[in-house]
Amino acid sequence: MRGIMQVLSNRDIKSIHSVGVRSIPKVQRSGYLELYMLRRERDRLDKEIVAIDKRRGSANRQLNSINKRIEKLQQETDREQKLGTHRNIPARPLKTVSIAY
């Protein structure tokens, strides 16, 4: 079974830029225009990589925080099991008082 990250999406489809197809025959088009378009695409992809790196850093920080919390809670539950007490069950019974209305 595939994970959600392994499923192909519309980002995996080849675009006209990646295939290199142009509407103007090669003889009639300008090399400068081609260079300009490719540089713009390269700059866009560089910006996208920077954004992805920021998201990756944020996700890694959150993951580290969650792992630390898991370790702390795991240690607490291990200590509680060794002592034989639980958080919600008091060690001695509660005193009750009846109230007449």
N, C-alpha and C positions, 0 to 999 in steps of 0.2 A: 504494500500500500504506500502511495506517495504522500509525503508531507505537503503542507500547504505551500511551502517555499519552493518545492520542486515542480509545481504545476506551471505550465507555460502560460504566459499572459500576452497582452497586446504589446508589451515592451520587448518581447522576444522576436517579434515579426520584423523581418528586414524592411528597412525603409528605402525610399528612392535614393537617399544620400548614401546609405551603406552599399547599395547595389551599384550606384554610379550611373544610373540612367538619367539622361537629360532630354529635354524636348527639342533642343536646337542641335543640329548636326555639328560634329566636332570641328569641322572646317570653318563654320560660321560663328562659333562662340568665342568669347574672349578668355584668354588664360587668366587675366586679371580678375574677372568676375568669378571664375572658378576658385581662385586663391582666396578671394574675399569671402565667398560662401563657406569654404572649408575652414578658414580661420574663425569665422563666427560660430560654426558648429563646434570647433575645438574649444573655444572660449566658453560656450554654453555647457559643454561636457565637463570642463574644469570646474565651473561653478557648481555643477551638480555633484561632483565628487567631493567638493568642500562641504556641501550641505549634508551629504551622506556621512562623511567623517564626523561632523558635529553630532548627528543623530546617533551614530555608533558610540561616540564618547558618552553621550547622555545615557544611552541604554546600558553601557558598561558600568557607569556609576550607579544606576538604579539596581543593576544586577548584583554589584558588590554590596550595596546596602541591604538588599534582601537576603543575600547569603549570610551576612553578619547577624541579621535578626534571626534567621533560621538557626544558626549556631547557638546564639544566646538562649533562644527558647528551648532548643534541644538539651542544653546543659541544665536549664531549670527543670524540665520534665524528668531528666535523669536523676537529679537531686531529690525531687519529690517522690519518685519511685523508690529510691533507697531509704528515705525517711518513712515512707508508708503513709504520707498525708496527701490530701488533695486540696486544692484551693477552695472549692465550693463547700466542702464538708468541714465544719468546725471540729476541733479536737475534742471539745466537751459540748454537751447539749446546751441549747439556749434556755435561759430562764424566761418563763412566760407569766404574764399577769392578766387576769380577767378583768374586764371593765364593764360595769353595769351602766346602762343608759337610762 
